């Protein structure tokens, strides 16, 4: 019998074991803060040392040129590769990076989206992207991130609420964003029967609607933004700043996952709540 090829997730888990043993992988140690207090948001406290990408001191070297081969999962042709996140928030947390330099603050292009579709063909989950430092990006080299999920598992704490918004049973958030249901593109069904959507078209439609600009006219997006998407929905948030009340907020904040560090003002969060934190870092909704 010919063995079945590994999925990208299985390959990431296999690579994680050896990377952990070699010391190349440094999982973040966290603990849950006040379980249930902010449902459906999940707030965790960092209990390990603060990794370099969460510190605000000085310029950082590019960790992807060259990348650490101990973290390499798969090469996707000659343009992209899957790399384990050195500081994973879960097992199998991977980065989709360009093999050659491309700026994180530039436009995602058709090759980037084709690579996403390739990985999504056998591995579903929560994808997210931080467009620049003001949107929570820790590195200037282009990278999208994927937190794999089992079929039927919620992609993130706010996934059900996002679907409720799309269905009209939950109100909109008070900031500048676009949320769309993923549209079939006529391709074969993927994991769980999901049909890949036309991600490039959604990306450009959202960018235009949020005033981020257009790749054919603007050399780079005009404003910082976050992307989040899974098999069912696609979300873009326009940002105005990266932090508030000592919290560093990237795309995962809009997925319902917040990280408390030594700089975070927990008392502020207890008084105002997670939605107020997201509202503080997102661009206000236009009237």
VEXTIKE-447414 format. One record per residue: x, y, z of N, C-alpha, C in turn. Coordinates in steps of 0.2 Angstrom, whole numbers, plus 5000, padded with zeros to 4 digits. Layout:
% residues N
R  n_x  n_y  n_z ca_x ca_y ca_z  c_x  c_y  c_z
R    X    Y    Z    X    Y    Z    X    Y    Z
...
This chain:
% residues 287
R  n_x  n_y  n_z ca_x ca_y ca_z  c_x  c_y  c_z
R 5004 4994 5000 5000 5000 5000 5004 5006 5000
R 5003 5011 4996 5007 5017 4995 5004 5022 5001
R 5009 5024 5005 5007 5028 5011 5004 5035 5009
R 4999 5037 5012 4995 5043 5011 5000 5049 5013
R 5001 5054 5009 5005 5060 5010 5002 5064 5017
R 5007 5066 5020 5005 5070 5026 5001 5076 5024
R 4997 5078 5029 4994 5085 5028 4999 5090 5030
R 4998 5096 5028 5002 5102 5031 5002 5102 5038
R 4997 5101 5042 4996 5101 5049 5000 5095 5052
R 5000 5089 5049 5004 5084 5051 5011 5085 5051
R 5013 5088 5045 5020 5089 5044 5022 5094 5049
R 5018 5099 5051 5020 5104 5056 5021 5101 5063
R 5016 5097 5064 5017 5093 5071 5023 5089 5071
R 5025 5086 5066 5031 5081 5066 5037 5086 5066
R 5037 5091 5063 5043 5096 5063 5044 5099 5070
R 5038 5100 5073 5038 5103 5080 5042 5099 5085
R 5041 5093 5084 5044 5088 5089 5052 5089 5089
R 5054 5089 5083 5062 5089 5082 5064 5096 5084
R 5060 5101 5082 5062 5108 5083 5062 5110 5091
R 5057 5107 5094 5057 5108 5101 5063 5105 5105
R 5065 5099 5102 5071 5095 5105 5077 5099 5104
R 5078 5102 5098 5084 5106 5097 5084 5113 5100
R 5078 5115 5103 5078 5122 5105 5076 5127 5101
R 5075 5126 5094 5073 5130 5089 5066 5133 5091
R 5062 5129 5094 5055 5131 5095 5054 5133 5103
R 5051 5139 5104 5050 5142 5111 5043 5143 5112
R 5039 5138 5114 5032 5139 5115 5031 5145 5120
R 5026 5149 5119 5024 5154 5125 5020 5150 5130
R 5022 5151 5136 5019 5149 5142 5014 5154 5145
R 5008 5152 5145 5002 5157 5147 4998 5153 5152
R 4994 5158 5155 4988 5155 5159 4982 5159 5158
R 4976 5156 5159 4970 5159 5158 4969 5164 5164
R 4966 5170 5162 4964 5175 5167 4957 5175 5168
R 4955 5175 5174 4947 5176 5176 4943 5172 5171
R 4944 5165 5171 4940 5161 5166 4932 5163 5166
R 4930 5164 5160 4922 5166 5159 4921 5173 5160
R 4925 5177 5163 4924 5184 5164 4922 5188 5158
R 4925 5187 5152 4924 5191 5146 4922 5186 5140
R 4918 5181 5142 4916 5177 5136 4912 5181 5131
R 4913 5179 5124 4917 5174 5122 4925 5175 5121
R 4927 5181 5123 4934 5183 5123 4938 5178 5128
R 4944 5176 5126 4949 5172 5130 4955 5177 5131
R 4956 5178 5138 4962 5182 5140 4967 5178 5143
R 4973 5178 5141 4978 5174 5144 4984 5178 5146
R 4987 5176 5152 4993 5180 5154 4999 5177 5152
R 5004 5180 5150 5010 5178 5148 5014 5176 5154
R 5017 5170 5155 5020 5169 5161 5028 5167 5160
R 5029 5166 5154 5036 5165 5152 5039 5172 5150
R 5046 5172 5149 5049 5178 5147 5046 5181 5141
R 5046 5188 5141 5043 5191 5135 5047 5190 5129
R 5045 5187 5124 5049 5186 5118 5051 5193 5114
R 5056 5193 5110 5059 5199 5107 5053 5202 5103
R 5049 5199 5100 5044 5202 5095 5039 5206 5099
R 5038 5205 5106 5034 5209 5110 5037 5215 5113
R 5044 5215 5112 5047 5221 5115 5048 5227 5110
R 5048 5233 5113 5048 5239 5108 5055 5242 5107
R 5060 5238 5109 5067 5241 5108 5071 5240 5102
R 5072 5245 5098 5076 5245 5092 5074 5241 5086
R 5078 5242 5081 5077 5238 5075 5078 5230 5076
R 5075 5226 5072 5076 5219 5073 5079 5216 5067
R 5083 5211 5067 5085 5208 5061 5080 5204 5058
R 5080 5202 5051 5075 5198 5048 5076 5191 5050
R 5072 5187 5053 5073 5180 5055 5072 5176 5049
R 5069 5178 5043 5067 5174 5038 5072 5174 5032
R 5078 5178 5033 5083 5178 5027 5090 5178 5031
R 5093 5172 5032 5089 5166 5030 5085 5163 5036
R 5080 5159 5034 5076 5156 5039 5079 5150 5043
R 5077 5149 5049 5080 5143 5052 5077 5137 5049
R 5082 5133 5046 5079 5126 5043 5076 5121 5048
R 5078 5122 5054 5075 5118 5059 5068 5119 5060
R 5065 5125 5058 5058 5126 5058 5054 5125 5052
R 5058 5123 5046 5055 5123 5040 5050 5117 5040
R 5044 5118 5037 5039 5113 5037 5039 5110 5029
R 5037 5115 5025 5036 5113 5018 5038 5119 5013
R 5041 5118 5008 5042 5123 5003 5036 5122 4998
R 5033 5128 4996 5028 5128 4991 5030 5131 4985
R 5033 5127 4980 5036 5129 4974 5042 5133 4976
R 5044 5139 4972 5050 5143 4973 5048 5149 4976
R 5042 5151 4978 5040 5157 4980 5039 5158 4988
R 5036 5152 4991 5033 5152 4997 5036 5146 5001
R 5035 5146 5008 5036 5140 5012 5032 5141 5018
R 5031 5135 5021 5028 5135 5028 5034 5134 5033
R 5033 5138 5038 5038 5139 5043 5035 5139 5050
R 5037 5135 5055 5035 5135 5061 5036 5142 5064
R 5031 5144 5068 5032 5150 5072 5036 5149 5078
R 5042 5152 5078 5047 5151 5084 5043 5151 5091
R 5039 5156 5091 5035 5157 5098 5028 5155 5097
R 5026 5149 5096 5019 5147 5094 5014 5148 5100
R 5008 5150 5098 5003 5150 5103 4999 5144 5104
R 5000 5139 5099 4998 5132 5100 5002 5128 5096
R 5001 5121 5096 5005 5116 5092 5003 5117 5085
R 5008 5117 5081 5006 5117 5073 5005 5124 5071
R 5007 5129 5075 5006 5137 5073 5011 5138 5068
R 5009 5139 5061 5014 5140 5056 5013 5147 5053
R 5019 5149 5049 5019 5155 5046 5020 5153 5038
R 5016 5157 5034 5017 5156 5027 5021 5162 5025
R 5028 5161 5023 5032 5167 5021 5034 5166 5014
R 5037 5172 5011 5040 5172 5005 5047 5170 5006
R 5049 5166 5001 5056 5164 5001 5061 5170 5000
R 5059 5174 4996 5063 5180 4994 5060 5186 4998
R 5063 5192 4999 5061 5197 5002 5055 5200 4999
R 5049 5201 5002 5043 5205 5001 5041 5209 5007
R 5039 5215 5006 5038 5219 5012 5031 5217 5015
R 5031 5216 5022 5024 5215 5025 5019 5220 5024
R 5022 5227 5023 5018 5232 5022 5016 5233 5015
R 5018 5229 5011 5015 5229 5004 5009 5226 5003
R 5006 5226 4997 5000 5222 4995 5001 5215 4995
R 4997 5211 4997 4997 5204 4996 4995 5203 4989
R 4999 5198 4985 4998 5198 4978 4995 5191 4976
R 4993 5190 4970 4990 5183 4968 4994 5177 4970
R 5001 5178 4970 5005 5172 4972 5004 5170 4979
R 5003 5175 4983 5002 5174 4991 4995 5171 4992
R 4990 5173 4988 4984 5170 4989 4984 5163 4986
R 4987 5161 4981 4988 5155 4978 4991 5150 4983
R 4996 5152 4987 4999 5148 4992 4995 5147 4998
R 4991 5152 5000 4986 5151 5005 4981 5145 5003
R 4978 5146 4996 4974 5140 4994 4977 5134 4994
R 4983 5133 4992 4987 5127 4992 4987 5124 4999
R 4989 5127 5004 4989 5125 5011 4982 5123 5013
R 4977 5127 5011 4970 5126 5014 4967 5120 5010
R 4970 5118 5005 4967 5112 5002 4967 5106 5006
R 4971 5105 5012 4971 5100 5016 4971 5102 5024
R 4972 5108 5025 4973 5110 5032 4969 5117 5033
R 4963 5116 5037 4959 5122 5038 4961 5125 5045
R 4958 5131 5046 4960 5134 5053 4959 5141 5052
R 4962 5145 5057 4961 5152 5057 4967 5155 5054
R 4967 5159 5048 4972 5163 5045 4972 5170 5048
R 4978 5173 5049 4977 5180 5050 4984 5183 5048
R 4983 5190 5047 4989 5194 5044 4988 5201 5047
R 4994 5203 5049 4995 5210 5052 4999 5214 5047
R 4996 5219 5044 4999 5223 5039 5006 5226 5040
R 5007 5228 5046 5013 5232 5048 5013 5233 5055
R 5018 5236 5058 5019 5237 5065 5013 5240 5068
R 5010 5245 5065 5004 5248 5068 4998 5244 5069
R 4998 5238 5065 4993 5233 5065 4995 5227 5069
R 5001 5227 5072 5003 5222 5077 5009 5217 5073
R 5011 5219 5067 5016 5214 5064 5023 5215 5068
R 5026 5209 5069 5032 5209 5073 5038 5209 5068
R 5037 5207 5062 5043 5207 5057 5041 5210 5051
R 5046 5213 5047 5044 5217 5041 5044 5213 5035
R 5046 5206 5035 5046 5202 5030 5039 5198 5029
R 5036 5198 5023 5029 5196 5022 5028 5189 5025
R 5023 5188 5029 5021 5182 5032 5014 5182 5034
R 5010 5177 5032 5003 5176 5035 5004 5170 5040
R 4999 5170 5045 4999 5165 5050 4993 5160 5050
R 4994 5154 5052 4989 5149 5052 4989 5146 5058
R 4983 5145 5062 4982 5141 5068 4977 5136 5065
R 4980 5130 5064 4976 5124 5061 4970 5122 5066
R 4965 5120 5063 4959 5117 5067 4957 5110 5064
R 4954 5106 5068 4951 5100 5066 4944 5102 5063
R 4942 5098 5058 4935 5099 5055 4930 5099 5060
R 4925 5105 5060 4920 5106 5064 4922 5110 5070
R 4928 5111 5071 4931 5115 5077 4930 5122 5076
R 4928 5126 5080 4928 5134 5079 4935 5136 5078
R 4935 5141 5073 4942 5143 5071 4944 5148 5076
R 4940 5152 5080 4942 5156 5085 4936 5158 5090
R 4937 5161 5095 4932 5163 5100 4926 5167 5097
R 4928 5171 5093 4922 5176 5090 4919 5173 5083
R 4921 5167 5081 4919 5164 5075 4911 5164 5075
R 4908 5161 5080 4901 5161 5080 4897 5168 5080
R 4900 5173 5083 4897 5179 5083 4898 5182 5076
R 4903 5181 5072 4904 5183 5066 4899 5180 5061
R 4898 5174 5062 4893 5171 5058 4886 5174 5059
R 4885 5175 5066 4878 5178 5068 4878 5185 5064
R 4883 5189 5064 4883 5195 5060 4881 5194 5053
R 4884 5189 5050 4883 5188 5043 4875 5186 5042
R 4873 5183 5047 4866 5181 5047 4861 5186 5049
R 4863 5192 5052 4859 5197 5054 4856 5197 5061
R 4858 5192 5065 4856 5191 5071 4860 5194 5077
R 4866 5197 5075 4870 5201 5079 4872 5208 5076
R 4872 5213 5080 4874 5220 5077 4881 5220 5075
R 4882 5226 5071 4889 5227 5069 4893 5230 5075
R 4900 5229 5074 4905 5233 5079 4905 5240 5077
R 4907 5244 5082 4908 5251 5081 4914 5254 5078
R 4917 5250 5073 4923 5252 5070 4923 5251 5063
R 4928 5253 5059 4929 5252 5052 4931 5246 5050
R 4927 5241 5047 4929 5235 5045 4924 5232 5040
R 4926 5227 5037 4921 5223 5032 4922 5216 5034
R 4916 5213 5033 4915 5206 5035 4911 5203 5029
R 4913 5197 5026 4910 5194 5020 4910 5187 5021
R 4904 5184 5019 4904 5176 5018 4909 5174 5013
R 4912 5169 5014 4917 5167 5008 4913 5164 5003
R 4915 5166 4997 4911 5164 4991 4914 5158 4987
R 4910 5153 4985 4913 5148 4981 4916 5150 4974
R 4922 5147 4972 4925 5149 4966 4925 5143 4961
R 4920 5138 4962 4919 5133 4958 4925 5128 4958
R 4929 5128 4963 4934 5123 4964 4932 5117 4968
R 4936 5112 4968 4934 5106 4972 4933 5107 4980
R 4929 5104 4983 4928 5104 4990 4934 5103 4994
R 4935 5106 4999 4941 5105 5003 4939 5102 5010
R 4943 5103 5015 4941 5099 5022 4934 5101 5024
R 4931 5096 5026 4924 5097 5029 4919 5100 5024
R 4921 5099 5017 4916 5100 5012 4916 5108 5010
R 4921 5112 5013 4921 5119 5012 4924 5120 5005
R 4921 5125 5001 4924 5126 4994 4928 5132 4995
R 4934 5132 4992 4938 5138 4993 4935 5144 4990
R 4936 5150 4993 4933 5156 4990 4938 5160 4986
R 4936 5165 4982 4940 5169 4979 4943 5174 4983
R 4948 5172 4987 4951 5177 4992 4954 5183 4989
R 4957 5183 4983 4960 5189 4981 4955 5194 4979
R 4949 5192 4977 4944 5197 4975 4941 5200 4982
R 4940 5196 4987 4937 5198 4993 4942 5203 4996
R 4949 5201 4996 4954 5206 4999 4954 5213 4995
R 4953 5213 4989 4953 5219 4985 4947 5223 4986
R 4941 5219 4987 4935 5223 4988 4935 5226 4995
R 4937 5223 5000 4938 5225 5007 4942 5231 5007
R 4948 5231 5004 4953 5236 5004 4950 5242 5001
R 4946 5242 4995 4943 5248 4992 4938 5251 4997
R 4934 5246 5000 4928 5249 5004 4931 5252 5011
R 4937 5250 5013 4940 5253 5019 4945 5259 5018
R 4945 5261 5011 4950 5266 5010 4957 5265 5010
R 4959 5258 5010 4966 5256 5010 4969 5257 5003
R 4965 5258 4998 4968 5259 4991 4967 5253 4987
R 4971 5254 4981 4970 5249 4976 4978 5247 4973
R 4979 5241 4973 4986 5239 4971 4988 5242 4964
R 4983 5243 4959 4985 5246 4953 4987 5253 4953
R 4985 5256 4959 4986 5264 4959 4990 5266 4965
R 4990 5262 4970 4994 5263 4976 5000 5259 4977
R 5006 5261 4978 5012 5256 4979 5011 5252 4985
R 5008 5254 4990 5007 5251 4996 5000 5253 4999
R 4997 5249 5004 4991 5251 5007 4992 5257 5011
R 4986 5262 5010 4987 5268 5013 4986 5268 5021
R 4984 5263 5024 4982 5263 5031 4984 5256 5034
R 4986 5255 5040 4987 5248 5043 4980 5245 5043
R 4981 5238 5043 4975 5234 5044 4976 5227 5046
R 4971 5223 5048 4972 5216 5050 4967 5212 5045
R 4969 5206 5043 4965 5201 5040 4964 5195 5045
R 4958 5192 5045 4957 5186 5048 4952 5182 5043
R 4953 5176 5042 4948 5172 5038 4948 5164 5040
R 4943 5161 5039 4943 5154 5039 4939 5151 5033
R 4936 5145 5033 4933 5142 5027 4926 5146 5026
R 4923 5150 5031 4917 5152 5030 4916 5160 5030
R 4921 5164 5032 4921 5171 5032 4928 5174 5031
R 4927 5180 5029 4933 5184 5028 4932 5191 5031
R 4937 5193 5035 4936 5199 5039 4942 5204 5038
R 4941 5210 5037 4947 5215 5037 4945 5221 5041
R 4950 5223 5045 4949 5229 5050 4954 5234 5049
R 4952 5240 5048 4957 5246 5047 4959 5248 5054
R 4965 5249 5055 4968 5250 5062 4970 5257 5062
R 4971 5260 5068 4974 5267 5069 4980 5267 5074
R 4980 5261 5078 4986 5261 5082 4987 5253 5084
R 4993 5252 5087 4994 5245 5089 4993 5243 5096
R 4993 5248 5100 4992 5247 5108 4987 5251 5111
R 4985 5249 5117 4981 5253 5121 4981 5250 5128
R 4982 5255 5133 4981 5252 5140 4987 5247 5141
R 4992 5247 5138 4998 5243 5139 4997 5236 5135
R 4991 5235 5132 4990 5229 5128 4993 5230 5121
R 4996 5225 5118 4998 5225 5111 4993 5221 5108
R 4990 5224 5103 4984 5220 5099 4986 5219 5092
R 4986 5213 5090 4986 5211 5083 4980 5208 5081
R 4980 5205 5075 4974 5202 5072 4970 5197 5077
R 4974 5194 5081 4971 5189 5086 4966 5192 5091
R 4967 5199 5092 4963 5202 5097 4956 5202 5094
R 4955 5203 5087 4949 5203 5084 4946 5196 5082
R 4950 5191 5084 4947 5184 5084 4945 5182 5091
R 4946 5187 5096 4944 5185 5103 4949 5183 5107
R 4955 5184 5105 4961 5181 5110 4966 5187 5112
R 4966 5188 5118 4970 5194 5121 4975 5191 5125
R 4981 5195 5125 4987 5192 5129 4989 5198 5134
R 4989 5196 5140 4991 5201 5146 4998 5200 5147
R 5002 5205 5147 5009 5205 5148 5010 5210 5154
R 5017 5210 5156 5019 5214 5162 5017 5222 5161
R 5016 5224 5155 5014 5231 5153 5007 5232 5153
R 5003 5227 5153 4995 5228 5152 4992 5230 5158
R 4987 5234 5157 4983 5237 5163 4977 5233 5164
R 4977 5228 5168 4972 5223 5169 4966 5227 5172
R 4967 5232 5176 4962 5236 5179 4958 5239 5174
R 4961 5242 5169 4957 5245 5164 4953 5241 5160
R 4956 5235 5158 4952 5230 5155 4946 5227 5159
R 4947 5227 5166 4941 5225 5170 4936 5230 5170
R 4938 5237 5170 4933 5242 5170 4929 5243 5163
R 4933 5242 5157 4930 5244 5151 4928 5238 5146
R 4932 5232 5147 4930 5226 5143 4934 5226 5137
R 4934 5220 5134 4938 5218 5128 4936 5222 5122
R 4929 5223 5121 4927 5227 5115 4929 5234 5115
R 4930 5237 5121 4932 5244 5122 4939 5244 5120
R 4943 5239 5121 4950 5239 5119 4951 5238 5112
R 4947 5234 5108 4947 5234 5101 4945 5240 5098
R 4940 5243 5101 4938 5250 5098 4943 5255 5098
R 4947 5255 5104 4952 5260 5105 4958 5259 5099
R 4959 5253 5097 4965 5252 5092 4962 5252 5085
R 4956 5251 5084 4953 5251 5077 4951 5258 5075
R 4951 5259 5068 4949 5265 5065 4941 5266 5067
R 4939 5272 5069 4932 5273 5070 4927 5272 5064
R 4921 5269 5065 4917 5268 5059 4915 5275 5056
R 4915 5275 5049 4913 5281 5046 4905 5282 5046
R 4903 5288 5047 4895 5289 5047 4893 5289 5040
